[in-house]
């Protein structure tokens, strides 16, 4: 399987970082976004003038706004917000994407109302195409700088997984493979909610002990919910589970953590989102994951607390302190 060229749908920070990461391994990388000015900046200045502005992009990276152009490439990477994945996939299907093209989703979330994971959306719109996912502790800012990172690539087709692993294998980037798409995607989605909770705890000044306890119990809750929704228990102890959970709960690069930090310091959700100026997947994900948890009958007190803060106007301090006053239980429960 030869990925001599790549199309990346999404001209945000992660799409840009992945383009820079893979540029040394392929002949051509095409970034497809919505903003003409961003495409113009990439083509003329070799910079994304809106995201990761200080990063110089290699000459073999170009950009455009025509989604149909992706049909000329053997690998199509989805680096758009979860809410945009279905529309992009359906548009690609109408454009006549060849059945041989591999689809790789990098989005971390599940769809509101349906509860569908991104791989399920891609397979539904493009049933003949191989589908894979990539997840892990991978902040775009660090990937773009060439700092070391690892990720897990999920695919049910072993030959596709091996080809993608070879493509992503670089001196500074180590990919692993797994056949557990559900677990990989669920870990990447659910941890966004806990990043908001950790940010709130930091913003409230609850201390390192409290945040460490919160993140530890979040891992137990994420595993419990993820298994109930179809993931394998061992996946949540890996890169897309505990690895992604740790980085997003403690890193200054985490958008979800920054939203939570603002909420903990007394800002409204609207103010926190406005100040961020980018998509924080944890905000819509909290609603979709809360709904999925209740459909599955899973016990998720931390997700419930974040949902009450974001969507029921409960004061952040009150919601988090209520977690401490619940009935006691054994740690394994």
N, C-alpha and C positions, 0 to 999 in steps of 0.2 A: 504494500500500500504506500503510494508516494504522494506526500503532501507538498508538492512543489510550489503551491501558492495557497493563500488563506484569505478568507473574508471574515472580518470581525464586525458583527452588528452591534453598534453601540460605541459612541465616540466620547464616553465619559472617562473618568480616571482609570477604571479597571480595564476597559477595552484598550485604552492607550498603553497602559502598562504591559498588557499581554502582547500587544503588537511589537513593542520594543523588545520584550523578552524573546519572542520567536523570530524576529527579523534575521538574526544570524543563521537560522536553520533553513530558510526558504528563499525562493527567488523574489516573491512579491507578497506583500501584505496590504490588503485593502480594508480600510476602516470605513464603515458606512454609518452615518449619523443623520440627524435631522437638521442641524444648523449649518447653513452655507458658510458662515464666517469661520466656524471651526474647521471645516473641510479646506477652506481657502488657506487658513493659517498652516495646516499640516502640509499642504501641497507647495506653498511658497516659502514658508519660514522654517519648515521642518519642526514645528512646535504646535502643540494643542494650546491655543491661546486662551482657553477657558479652564482647562483642567491640567494639572501637572505642568504648568507654564514654563518651569525652569528646565524641563527635560528636553534635550535635543534628540530628535528622532532620526533613525537611519534613512538614507536616500531611497531604500526600496519599500518604504511605507508611503502609501498615498491614501487619499480620502475622497469620498463622494457622498451623495445623498440619495442615490437611486438604489433601492433595495434589490431590484432585479439583477443588478450587477453581480450579486453574490452567486448567481447560478453558474458562473464561469469558473468557480473554484471548488476543489475537491474536499475542502474542509470549511465549514461555516461555524463560527464561534458566536454564541449568543451572550453578549455582555450588556444586556439591557435590563432595566428594572423588571421585576416579576410581572407587574401589571401590564407590561408591553409585550411580553413573550408570545402570547396567543396571537395577537394581531400580526406580529412580524412573521410568525410561522405560517399563518394562513396566507399572508401576502406572498411569501416565498413559494408556497404550493401553487398559487395562481400563476406565478411567474415561470413555472415549469422547472423547478430545481431537479436535476437528475437524481435518480434513485441511488446512484453510487456515492453521492456526496455524504460525508459524515457530519453529523450535527453534534456540537459540544456545548452544553449549557454551563455557564459560570454563575448564573443567578442564584441567590440564596433566599428562597421564600417559597410559600405555597399560595395558590390562587384563592382569593376570597370567594366565598359561596360554594365553589366546587370542591375545594380542598385538594385540587390536583397539584402534583409536583411538576416541575418544569419538564422533566423527561416524559411524563405522561402527556403533557400538552403537545410537545414536539412529535411524539409518536402518533398522537391522534390526528394532527394536521398533516404529517408527512410519514405515513405508515410504512413506506418502503425503504426509508433511509435509516442507516445505523445511528443510534443515539447514545451519547455518552455524557457524563457530567464531570466537572472538576471542582474540588472544594478543598478547604484547609485554611490554616492561618496565613493568609496572603493579602496583606494590605498593599494596595496599589502603589502608595508612595515609596515603599521599600523595594517592591519588585522593580519599579522604574529606575531606581538607583543601583540596581544590580546587587542588592544585599541578599545573603543566603536565605533560602526558604524551601519548604517541602509542601507537597500537595498529594491528594489522592485522586486518581482517575477511576471513575466507575463506569463499567460497561459490561453487558451480558455476553457480548461477542469477544472472546479472548484475543482474536487476531486484531480487531480494532483497538482494543485496550493496549496491546503490545505496540502497535504502530503509534498511538498517541503518546505512550510512555517514551518511546524513542525520540519523538519530536520534541517533547518537553524536557528531555534530559540535557541539562546544561551544567557547566561547572558550579554555578550558583543556585541551581534549582534541581531538586531531587523529587521526581514523581513516583508514587507507589500506585498499585492497581488493586481493584476490588470489583466483585460482581454485585455488591449490595448497593444498588442505586438508591433504593428507598432510604436506607440508613444514612448514606452520605448526604442526600438532599435534605433529609429531616434534621440532621445535626446542624447543617449550615443554616437552615431556616429558624429553628427553635432558639438557637443561641442568641439571635438578634434581640429577642425579648429580654433575655437575662443581661445582655449588655446595657439595656436601658435601666434595668433594676440596679445593676452595679453602679452605673453613673449616678442614679438617684441617691444611692447610699453614700457615695463619695461626696455628692453635693450637699447632703445633709450633715456631713461631718461625723458619720457614725463610727469611723475608725477602721483600721486594718483588720482587726479581729472579726468585726461584723461582716465586712465585705468578703473575707476569706470564707466565712461560714456560709454566706449567701451563695457564693459561686460553687462551693462544694455541694450544697443541697440542690443547686440548679442542675449540676451534672446528674445527680440521682433522678431528679424530676424529668430531665431531658431524656434519659435512658428509658425511664418508665413509659413516657409518652411515645417515644420513638419506636419502641418495641410494639406497643399497642397499635401503632399505625403501619407496621409492616417491616421495620428495620431490624437488623440483627444486633444483639446486645453488644458484641465485640466491636462493632463499628463505632459506637459512641465512646469507646476508650481510645480511639485513634485520632488521626489528624483532623477529620471533619467533625469530630465530637469534642473531646476535651481540648484538643489543640486549638481549634477555632474559638471555643468558649473562652479559653484563657486570654488569647490575644485581644479579643473584642471586648472583654470585660475590664481590661487594664490599660489598653493602648490609647495614647492621645490621638492616634489616627482613626479610631473607631467612631463613625458617625453616630451610631446608636448610643454609645457611651456618652458622647458629647450632648446628645439630646437629653439623656437622663441626668447628666450633670447640671444642665440648665434648669430642668424641672426641680431638682433637689435644692437649687439655689433660689427657688421661688418664681421662676418665669413660667408663663403659660405655655401650653403645647404649641400654640400658634407662634409665639415669640421664639421658642426654641427652634422650630423648623425654619422660620424666616432667617434667624441668625446663622443657621447652618448653611443655607443656600444650596443644598444638595439633597438628594433622596436618601433618607434613612429608612432602610427596608423594615426595621423593627417596628415602626409605627403602624403601617398597614398589616404587617405580619402578626402583630399582637392580636388584632381582631380575627384574622383568618386562623391562626393557631389556637386561639381561645375557642373558636367555634369547632375546630377539628377535635380538640381535646374533649369537649362536651359531647360530641357525637360518638366518640370512642369510649366515653365513660371513664376517662383517666383522671386521677387525682393530681391537680396541678396548682397548688396554692400560690406559687410565685408568679406564674402566668396570670392567675386570677387577680393577684394584687396589682400587677402592671396594667392589666385591662381596666381595673377600677379607677386607676389614676388617669389613664389616657382617655377613656370613653365614658366614665361615670362621675368625673369631677371629684373624686375622693382626694383629699389632701395627701401628698406623698408621704409625709412623716407618719400619718395615721395608718396608711395602708401597709407600710413596711413594719411598723411596730406590731400590727396585728399578727404578722407572721410569727412573732416570738410568743404570742399568747395562745397559740393553738394547743390542742391536747397533745401531751407528750406521747412518744412512741419509740420503738427501737430504731437504731440507725439504719438498719437494712430495709426498713419498711418505707 
